[in-house]
């Protein structure tokens, strides 16, 4: 079963910056972001 949720963006510029960083070629900034925000992830393992 899949659930579709609507997400609102408060700052399009900030969302674009983060998206570009996460999808970019540089590993270090992506890794740092993931490590610093991992505690907020809700995963079902």
C-alpha positions in Angstrom: 0.0 0.0 0.0 1.3 3.5 -0.9 0.3 6.8 0.6 0.4 10.1 -1.2 1.2 13.1 1.0 1.1 16.7 0.0 4.3 18.6 0.9 4.5 22.4 1.0 7.7 24.3 0.5 8.4 27.4 2.6 11.5 28.5 0.7 11.8 27.4 -2.9 15.4 28.7 -3.1 16.5 26.7 0.0 14.7 23.6 -1.4 16.5 24.0 -4.7 19.9 24.4 -3.0 19.4 21.2 -0.9 18.0 19.2 -3.9 21.0 20.3 -6.0 23.4 19.4 -3.3 21.8 15.9 -2.7 21.8 15.1 -6.5 25.1 16.7 -7.2 28.5 15.1 -7.9 30.2 16.1 -4.7 30.0 13.4 -2.0 31.2 15.3 1.0 28.4 17.8 1.3 25.8 15.1 0.7 27.3 12.8 3.3 27.5 15.6 5.9 23.8 16.5 5.2 22.7 12.9 5.5 24.7 12.3 8.7 23.4 15.5 10.4 19.8 14.9 9.4 19.6 11.1 9.8 18.1 11.4 13.3 14.9 13.0 11.7 14.3 10.1 9.3 11.5 7.7 10.0 12.4 4.4 8.4 10.7 1.1 8.7 13.4 -1.6 8.7 
